[in-house]
Amino acid sequence: MDLASLNAFITVVETGSFSQAGERLHLTQPAISKRIAALEQQLSVRLFDRLGRDIRLTEAGQALLPRAYQILQVLDDTRRALTNLQGDISGRLTLATSHHIGLHRLPPLLRSFTQAYPQVTLDIHFLDSEIAYEEVLHGQAELAVITLAPETTAPIQAFQIWEDPLDFVAAPGHPLARHTQVALADVAPYPAVFPGENTFTHHIVRRLFEQQQLKPHISMSTNYLETIKMLVSIGLAWSILPRTMLDEQVVRLPLPEIQLQRQLGYILHTGRTLSNAARAFISLLDKQRL
């Protein structure tokens, strides 16, 4: 089975397009089509149904996908294991991280790492934490620094580095900001802007309301915390933000009985051999807990 064809197959699945797969792999669309056709011929099955401009995996394609990931992961793992024997900290480190952590937590670490290990090429993917989790799971990233899920299952292992307190916030002129103390029941009826339903942060906040049998009035949602802060600052809604983002644009609502936080840290795939570069970066992360 040709490894280049397998890589083309995975890339078509991930991008949903032969042309976009070609752009990612720096190949023409006909070259991608040729590799897929060769793979289908080798396996004597059809892997994609072409429905106009849309493509869908066939049953055979769905069966091949996890095996294709596994084959390429084993190859990458073998390469890393052999490279590690040389003891060099070099090569490429593919690191996934959330936008918020990339902006507010990682810059000093990245600066220290690049100064200490100039032979390492950093390939940083800025993604939602949930997508970064999938990248590590499927071998597209060696390491991810993200908001940790409430529960993590094998083969992913999570390591907490930072506690990230979350505060209820509103614009200084918002009606809720005029009170010296408010309860969750007071907050719930007002329009809110929440992180997207697929995010770990959304689930943390939603669970808080459910525990008190309340339902927040969610009028908008977005995965970008900077956008949430802007919408709050102009008075459109209240929301939840990491305490590190608070400034004069928004005020912390006085809910003395509510202490909310999320865990930030890194995840890795336990079945994968880490490169020396990844081990060096993890060492810097672990020092943040000291």
ROVEX-875245 format. One line per 5 residues: their letters; for each residue x, y, z of N, C-alpha, C, O. Coordinates in steps of 0.05 Angstrom, whole numbers. Layout:
N
A) X:Y:Z:X:Y:Z:X:Y:Z:X:Y:Z ~ ...
***
This chain:
290
MDLAS) 17:-24:0:0:0:0:18:25:0:36:27:17 ~ 13:43:-18:30:67:-22:24:87:-1:1:96:3 ~ 45:96:14:41:115:36:33:143:26:17:156:39 ~ 43:151:3:35:177:-8:5:177:-15:-8:197:-11 ~ -5:155:-25:-33:153:-31:-50:153:-6:-71:165:-5
LNAFI) -40:140:15:-54:140:41:-56:169:52:-76:177:62 ~ -34:183:50:-33:211:60:-52:228:44:-66:245:55 ~ -54:224:18:-72:239:1:-101:232:9:-118:250:10 ~ -107:207:14:-134:198:23:-142:213:49:-164:224:50 ~ -124:213:69:-130:226:94:-135:256:90:-153:268:102
TVVET) -118:268:73:-120:297:69:-146:304:55:-158:325:61 ~ -155:288:36:-181:293:23:-204:291:43:-222:307:43 ~ -202:271:61:-223:269:81:-223:293:99:-245:304:106 ~ -200:302:108:-199:325:127:-207:351:114:-219:368:128 ~ -200:355:89:-207:380:76:-234:379:63:-247:400:57
GSFSQ) -244:355:57:-270:352:43:-268:360:14:-289:364:1 ~ -244:361:3:-241:370:-25:-215:360:-37:-195:360:-24 ~ -216:352:-62:-192:343:-76:-174:367:-81:-150:365:-79 ~ -186:390:-88:-170:414:-95:-156:424:-69:-133:432:-70 ~ -171:426:-47:-159:435:-22:-138:416:-11:-118:424:0
AGERL) -142:390:-16:-122:370:-8:-96:375:-24:-74:373:-14 ~ -100:382:-50:-77:388:-67:-61:412:-57:-37:413:-57 ~ -76:433:-48:-63:457:-38:-48:451:-12:-25:461:-9 ~ -59:434:5:-45:428:30:-20:412:25:0:416:38 ~ -21:394:5:2:376:0:20:387:-22:39:374:-30
HLTQP) 13:411:-32:29:424:-54:29:407:-79:50:403:-91 ~ 6:396:-85:2:380:-110:-21:391:-126:-38:406:-115 ~ -22:384:-151:-46:391:-167:-69:373:-161:-66:351:-150 ~ -93:383:-167:-117:366:-163:-115:340:-179:-123:319:-168 ~ -107:340:-204:-104:315:-219:-85:295:-205:-89:271:-206
AISKR) -63:306:-193:-44:288:-179:-58:275:-155:-53:251:-150 ~ -74:290:-140:-89:278:-118:-109:257:-128:-110:235:-117 ~ -123:263:-149:-142:244:-160:-128:218:-169:-139:196:-166 ~ -104:222:-180:-89:198:-190:-81:181:-166:-82:156:-168 ~ -73:194:-144:-65:178:-120:-89:163:-108:-87:140:-100
IAALE) -112:176:-108:-136:163:-97:-144:140:-115:-151:119:-105 ~ -143:145:-141:-150:123:-160:-131:99:-157:-140:76:-158 ~ -105:105:-153:-86:83:-149:-92:68:-124:-89:43:-123 ~ -99:82:-102:-105:68:-77:-131:51:-80:-132:29:-70 ~ -151:62:-94:-175:47:-98:-170:21:-115:-182:0:-111
QQLSV) -151:24:-134:-144:1:-151:-129:-20:-135:-134:-44:-138 ~ -111:-11:-117:-96:-29:-100:-114:-45:-82:-110:-69:-77 ~ -135:-31:-71:-153:-44:-52:-177:-56:-64:-192:-70:-51 ~ -181:-51:-90:-204:-62:-105:-231:-53:-92:-250:-68:-91 ~ -232:-28:-83:-256:-17:-71:-258:13:-79:-238:25:-87
RLFDR) -282:23:-78:-287:52:-82:-286:65:-55:-300:57:-37 ~ -270:87:-52:-267:100:-26:-285:125:-23:-292:132:-1 ~ -291:138:-46:-308:162:-45:-331:160:-64:-328:149:-86 ~ -353:171:-56:-375:176:-75:-374:205:-83:-372:222:-66 ~ -374:210:-109:-373:238:-119:-402:246:-125:-414:235:-143
LGRDI) -412:265:-110:-440:275:-113:-439:305:-121:-441:323:-105 ~ -435:309:-148:-431:336:-157:-404:346:-147:-383:334:-152 ~ -405:369:-132:-381:380:-121:-375:368:-93:-353:371:-82 ~ -394:353:-82:-390:341:-56:-378:313:-59:-383:299:-78 ~ -363:306:-38:-353:278:-37:-360:266:-10:-361:280:10
RLTEA) -365:241:-10:-373:226:14:-357:200:16:-353:187:-5 ~ -348:193:40:-335:168:43:-355:145:39:-378:146:48 ~ -346:125:24:-362:101:22:-358:84:48:-343:92:65 ~ -372:62:50:-369:45:73:-340:35:75:-329:33:97 ~ -328:29:52:-300:20:51:-282:42:60:-262:38:74
GQALL) -288:67:51:-272:90:59:-273:95:89:-252:102:101 ~ -296:92:101:-299:95:129:-284:74:145:-273:80:166 ~ -283:50:134:-267:28:147:-237:33:144:-222:26:162 ~ -229:45:122:-200:50:118:-190:72:135:-167:71:143 ~ -206:93:140:-196:118:152:-181:113:178:-158:122:180
PRAYQ) -192:100:198:-177:96:223:-151:80:219:-131:84:233 ~ -152:61:201:-128:44:195:-107:61:181:-83:57:185 ~ -115:79:164:-96:97:150:-82:115:170:-57:118:169 ~ -97:126:189:-85:142:210:-64:125:225:-42:134:231 ~ -72:101:232:-55:83:248:-29:77:233:-8:77:245
ILQVL) -31:72:207:-7:65:192:12:88:191:36:85:196 ~ 2:112:186:20:136:185:31:143:212:54:152:214 ~ 15:139:233:25:144:260:48:125:268:67:134:280 ~ 45:100:260:67:81:265:92:89:251:114:87:262 ~ 90:98:226:113:107:211:126:131:224:150:132:228
DDTRR) 109:151:232:120:175:245:133:168:272:154:178:279 ~ 120:150:286:131:141:312:158:128:309:176:132:325 ~ 161:112:288:187:99:283:208:119:276:231:117:286 ~ 201:139:260:221:160:253:230:175:278:254:180:282 ~ 211:182:295:218:197:320:236:180:338:255:190:349
ALTNL) 229:154:341:244:137:359:273:135:349:292:135:365 ~ 277:133:323:304:131:312:319:157:315:343:158:321 ~ 305:180:310:317:206:312:325:212:341:346:223:347 ~ 308:203:360:314:208:388:340:195:397:353:204:416 ~ 348:173:384:372:159:392:397:176:388:417:172:401
QGDIS) 395:196:370:417:214:365:421:234:388:442:247:391 ~ 400:238:404:401:257:426:398:286:418:398:304:435 ~ 395:292:392:392:320:384:364:330:389:344:315:387 ~ 362:356:396:336:369:399:334:387:374:343:410:374 ~ 322:376:354:320:389:328:295:379:313:279:364:325
GRLTL) 293:386:288:270:377:272:246:394:275:248:417:283 ~ 222:383:269:197:398:270:181:389:294:178:365:299 ~ 170:409:308:151:403:330:124:415:323:121:439:321 ~ 105:398:318:78:407:312:62:409:337:56:390:351 ~ 55:434:343:42:441:369:15:454:363:13:473:348
ATSHH) -6:443:375:-33:455:373:-39:470:399:-32:461:420 ~ -52:493:396:-60:508:420:-84:525:414:-90:531:391 ~ -99:532:435:-122:549:431:-113:578:427:-90:585:434 ~ -130:594:415:-123:622:410:-118:637:436:-99:652:438 ~ -134:632:456:-131:646:482:-105:639:495:-90:657:504
IGLHR) -98:614:497:-73:606:510:-49:615:493:-29:624:504 ~ -52:614:467:-31:623:450:-25:653:453:-2:661:450 ~ -45:668:460:-42:697:464:-33:704:492:-17:722:496 ~ -44:690:512:-41:699:540:-22:682:557:-13:691:578 ~ -15:658:548:1:640:565:28:632:552:48:629:566
LPPLL) 27:627:526:50:615:513:73:633:504:95:624:502 ~ 68:659:498:90:675:487:116:673:502:137:669:489 ~ 117:676:529:143:673:542:156:646:539:180:644:536 ~ 139:625:539:150:598:536:161:594:508:182:582:504 ~ 146:603:488:156:600:460:182:616:456:200:606:441
RSFTQ) 184:639:468:208:655:466:232:640:478:253:638:466 ~ 228:629:502:249:614:515:257:589:499:280:582:497 ~ 237:575:489:242:551:474:258:556:449:277:542:443 ~ 249:576:433:263:581:408:292:591:413:310:586:397 ~ 296:605:435:324:614:441:341:591:450:365:590:443
AYPQV) 329:572:465:345:549:475:350:528:453:370:515:453 ~ 330:525:435:332:504:415:327:515:387:306:510:375 ~ 346:530:376:342:543:350:341:523:327:332:531:305 ~ 349:498:332:348:478:310:320:466:307:315:450:288 ~ 301:473:325:274:463:323:257:482:307:257:506:312
TLDIH) 242:471:288:223:487:273:195:483:285:185:460:286 ~ 183:504:295:157:503:308:135:505:287:135:524:271 ~ 117:486:287:93:487:269:69:489:288:59:469:298 ~ 60:514:292:39:519:312:12:521:298:8:537:279 ~ -8:505:307:-35:506:297:-53:520:318:-56:509:340
FLDSE) -64:542:311:-82:557:329:-111:547:324:-122:552:303 ~ -122:533:343:-148:519:339:-165:521:364:-154:528:386 ~ -190:516:362:-207:512:386:-195:488:401:-185:469:389 ~ -198:488:427:-186:467:443:-197:439:435:-183:420:435 ~ -223:439:428:-235:413:421:-224:402:395:-221:378:392
IAYEE) -217:420:376:-205:411:351:-176:403:355:-166:384:343 ~ -162:418:372:-135:411:379:-133:383:392:-115:368:386 ~ -153:377:408:-155:350:421:-156:329:399:-142:308:400 ~ -172:334:378:-175:314:356:-149:312:341:-142:290:331 ~ -135:334:338:-109:333:323:-89:315:337:-75:300:324
VLHGQ) -88:316:364:-70:299:378:-79:270:376:-63:252:373 ~ -105:266:379:-117:239:377:-110:226:351:-105:202:350 ~ -111:241:329:-107:230:302:-78:233:292:-72:227:269 ~ -60:243:309:-32:244:302:-24:267:285:-2:268:274 ~ -42:288:282:-35:311:266:-18:331:282:-5:348:271
AELAV) -19:329:308:-3:346:326:10:328:347:-3:309:357 ~ 35:334:354:49:318:373:40:325:402:41:308:420 ~ 32:350:405:26:360:432:5:382:428:5:396:408 ~ -12:386:448:-31:408:448:-33:421:475:-34:407:496 ~ -32:447:476:-35:463:500:-63:476:499:-67:494:482
ITLAP) -81:467:516:-109:474:512:-124:477:538:-113:472:560 ~ -150:485:536:-168:482:558:-175:452:561:-184:440:541 ~ -170:441:584:-173:412:587:-202:404:589:-218:419:601 ~ -209:382:578:-236:372:580:-242:363:609:-223:355:623 ~ -267:364:618:-273:355:645:-264:326:649:-256:319:671
ETTAP) -266:310:628:-256:282:630:-240:275:605:-248:283:583 ~ -218:262:609:-201:253:586:-198:223:587:-192:212:608 ~ -202:210:565:-200:181:563:-177:172:546:-168:187:528 ~ -167:148:551:-145:137:536:-153:135:506:-177:130:500 ~ -134:139:488:-105:141:492:-94:169:498:-70:174:497
IQAFQ) -112:189:503:-103:216:509:-98:218:539:-114:210:555 ~ -76:231:546:-69:236:574:-66:266:577:-53:280:561 ~ -78:277:598:-78:306:603:-62:313:628:-61:298:647 ~ -49:336:627:-33:346:649:-40:375:654:-36:392:637 ~ -50:381:678:-57:408:685:-32:425:691:-14:416:705
IWEDP) -32:449:680:-10:468:685:-20:492:700:-9:501:720 ~ -42:504:690:-53:529:702:-82:525:711:-97:510:698 ~ -89:539:732:-117:542:738:-126:569:727:-111:589:730 ~ -149:570:714:-158:594:700:-185:603:711:-206:594:701 ~ -185:621:731:-210:630:743:-228:643:722:-218:658:705
LDFVA) -254:638:723:-273:650:705:-291:669:721:-300:662:743 ~ -297:692:709:-314:712:723:-338:719:705:-336:720:681 ~ -361:724:718:-384:735:705:-378:765:700:-369:779:718 ~ -382:775:676:-374:802:669:-397:816:653:-413:803:640 ~ -397:842:655:-416:859:639:-403:886:634:-382:892:646
APGHP) -415:902:618:-406:929:613:-410:945:638:-429:939:653 ~ -394:966:643:-398:982:667:-426:994:670:-435:998:693 ~ -439:999:648:-466:1011:649:-489:991:649:-512:999:648 ~ -482:965:649:-503:944:648:-519:944:674:-507:949:696 ~ -546:939:673:-562:939:698:-550:920:720:-552:927:744
LARHT) -539:898:712:-528:879:732:-504:891:746:-498:884:769 ~ -490:909:733:-465:921:745:-472:942:766:-453:951:780 ~ -497:949:769:-504:970:788:-509:959:816:-512:974:835 ~ -511:932:818:-517:920:844:-491:913:859:-470:908:847 ~ -492:914:885:-469:907:901:-467:876:904:-446:866:911
QVALA) -489:862:899:-489:833:900:-512:822:883:-534:833:885 ~ -507:802:867:-527:789:851:-525:759:854:-504:748:861 ~ -547:745:849:-548:716:849:-550:706:821:-556:721:802 ~ -544:680:817:-546:668:791:-574:671:779:-577:675:755 ~ -594:670:795:-622:673:786:-627:701:775:-644:705:758
DVAPY) -612:721:786:-615:748:776:-602:751:748:-612:767:732 ~ -581:737:744:-566:739:719:-580:725:696:-580:735:673 ~ -592:702:701:-603:684:681:-622:698:661:-619:692:637 ~ -640:715:669:-659:727:649:-647:746:629:-658:750:608 ~ -624:758:636:-612:778:618:-598:764:594:-587:742:597
PAVFP) -598:776:570:-585:764:547:-555:760:553:-542:776:565 ~ -546:737:544:-518:729:548:-505:721:522:-518:712:503 ~ -479:725:520:-463:714:498:-445:693:509:-429:698:527 ~ -447:669:498:-433:646:509:-412:635:489:-415:640:465 ~ -392:622:500:-375:606:481:-392:585:467:-413:577:477
GENTF) -384:576:443:-399:557:428:-406:532:443:-391:524:461 ~ -428:519:435:-437:495:449:-418:472:449:-418:455:467 ~ -400:472:430:-380:450:428:-356:454:445:-338:437:446 ~ -354:477:460:-330:483:475:-332:472:504:-353:469:515 ~ -308:466:515:-307:457:542:-317:478:561:-330:472:581
THHIV) -311:504:556:-319:526:573:-350:528:574:-361:533:595 ~ -363:525:551:-392:526:551:-404:504:569:-423:510:584 ~ -393:480:568:-404:459:585:-400:464:614:-417:458:631 ~ -377:477:622:-372:484:650:-393:503:660:-404:499:682 ~ -399:524:644:-418:544:653:-446:534:652:-462:538:670
RRLFE) -453:519:631:-480:508:629:-486:489:653:-508:490:663 ~ -466:473:661:-470:455:683:-476:471:709:-492:462:725 ~ -463:494:712:-468:511:736:-498:519:737:-510:517:759 ~ -509:528:715:-537:536:715:-556:512:719:-576:514:734 ~ -549:490:707:-566:466:710:-567:457:739:-587:447:748
QQQLK) -544:459:753:-544:451:782:-563:467:798:-573:457:819 ~ -569:492:790:-589:508:804:-616:509:790:-633:526:796 ~ -619:491:770:-644:488:755:-652:515:742:-675:523:742 ~ -632:527:730:-635:552:716:-627:549:687:-611:531:680 ~ -638:566:670:-631:565:641:-623:593:633:-639:611:633
PHISM) -598:597:625:-589:624:617:-602:632:590:-608:615:573 ~ -606:658:587:-617:669:562:-594:675:543:-583:697:542 ~ -587:654:527:-564:657:509:-574:669:483:-588:656:468 ~ -566:693:477:-575:707:453:-554:704:430:-562:707:407 ~ -529:700:437:-508:697:417:-487:678:427:-485:672:451
STNYL) -471:667:409:-449:650:417:-426:652:397:-431:656:373 ~ -402:650:406:-378:650:389:-356:636:404:-356:636:429 ~ -337:624:390:-315:610:403:-292:629:410:-273:620:422 ~ -293:654:401:-271:672:405:-275:690:429:-294:707:429 ~ -258:687:449:-262:702:474:-258:732:470:-272:748:483
ETIKM) -241:741:452:-238:769:446:-263:781:435:-270:804:441 ~ -277:766:418:-303:775:407:-324:777:429:-339:796:430 ~ -324:757:447:-343:758:470:-338:783:486:-357:796:494 ~ -313:789:492:-306:812:508:-316:838:494:-326:856:508 ~ -313:840:468:-322:863:454:-352:866:456:-362:888:461
LVSIG) -367:844:452:-396:845:454:-406:853:481:-425:868:485 ~ -392:843:502:-399:850:529:-393:880:534:-408:894:546 ~ -370:889:524:-361:917:530:-379:938:519:-381:960:530 ~ -394:931:497:-412:951:486:-441:948:496:-459:961:487 ~ -444:930:516:-469:929:530:-490:910:519:-513:911:527
LAWSI) -482:893:499:-502:876:487:-510:852:504:-532:842:501 ~ -492:844:522:-498:820:538:-478:818:560:-458:832:561 ~ -483:800:579:-464:792:599:-451:766:589:-460:753:571 ~ -429:758:602:-416:733:594:-398:724:617:-397:734:639 ~ -382:703:610:-362:692:627:-335:695:613:-332:688:589
LPRTM) -315:706:627:-289:709:615:-267:701:635:-271:703:659 ~ -244:692:625:-221:687:643:-213:713:657:-214:734:645 ~ -206:711:682:-199:734:698:-176:750:685:-173:774:689 ~ -158:735:671:-135:748:659:-143:768:637:-127:785:629 ~ -168:767:628:-177:785:606:-191:810:616:-198:828:601
LDEQV) -196:812:642:-211:834:653:-195:860:653:-171:860:660 ~ -208:882:645:-196:909:647:-218:929:649:-240:922:658 ~ -213:954:643:-233:975:647:-257:973:628:-277:986:632 ~ -255:956:607:-277:953:588:-300:937:599:-323:941:591 ~ -294:919:618:-315:903:629:-311:902:660:-289:906:670
VRLPL) -333:897:674:-332:895:703:-340:868:712:-357:855:700 ~ -329:859:734:-335:834:746:-361:836:762:-364:853:779 ~ -380:818:756:-406:819:770:-402:806:798:-388:786:800 ~ -415:818:818:-411:808:846:-429:784:852:-451:787:862 ~ -419:760:846:-432:735:853:-414:721:874:-399:703:866
PEIQL) -415:729:899:-396:719:919:-396:689:923:-376:677:932 ~ -419:676:918:-421:647:923:-412:630:899:-410:606:901 ~ -405:643:877:-397:629:853:-367:631:849:-356:653:847 ~ -354:608:849:-325:607:843:-322:586:820:-323:562:824 ~ -317:597:797:-316:581:773:-288:582:761:-276:603:760
QRQLG) -278:560:751:-252:559:738:-250:536:719:-265:516:721 ~ -232:538:701:-226:516:682:-196:510:685:-181:525:696 ~ -189:486:675:-162:477:677:-148:479:650:-159:471:629 ~ -124:491:650:-109:493:625:-84:475:628:-73:473:650 ~ -76:463:606:-53:445:607:-47:434:580:-55:445:560
YILHT) -33:411:580:-26:399:555:-36:370:554:-39:357:574 ~ -40:361:530:-48:333:525:-28:320:505:-16:333:489 ~ -26:294:508:-10:279:489:-22:251:485:-40:243:500 ~ -13:238:465:-23:211:458:-4:191:470:19:190:464 ~ -15:174:488:2:155:503:14:134:485:34:121:493
GRTLS) 3:129:462:14:109:444:34:120:425:43:105:407 ~ 42:144:429:61:157:410:87:163:423:88:173:446 ~ 109:157:409:136:164:419:140:194:416:139:204:393 ~ 146:208:437:151:237:435:178:243:424:198:229:431 ~ 180:263:408:206:272:398:222:285:421:210:293:441
NAARA) 248:288:417:263:302:437:254:331:439:255:343:461 ~ 246:343:417:236:371:418:211:373:435:208:391:451 ~ 192:353:432:168:354:448:174:350:478:162:363:495 ~ 193:332:484:201:328:512:213:354:524:207:360:547 ~ 228:368:508:240:393:518:218:414:523:220:429:542
FISLL) 198:415:505:177:435:509:160:428:533:152:445:548 ~ 155:402:537:140:393:561:155:400:586:142:408:606 ~ 181:398:586:197:405:609:193:434:617:191:441:640 ~ 191:452:596:186:480:602:158:484:613:154:500:631 ~ 138:470:602:111:472:612:109:463:641:97:476:658
DKQRL) 122:440:647:120:429:675:132:449:695:123:449:718 ~ 151:464:687:163:484:706:144:506:714:148:519:734 ~ 123:509:698:103:530:704:87:523:729:75:540:742 ~ 87:497:736:72:488:759:87:491:785:76:490:807 ~ 113:495:783:131:497:807:128:523:822:141:527:842
***
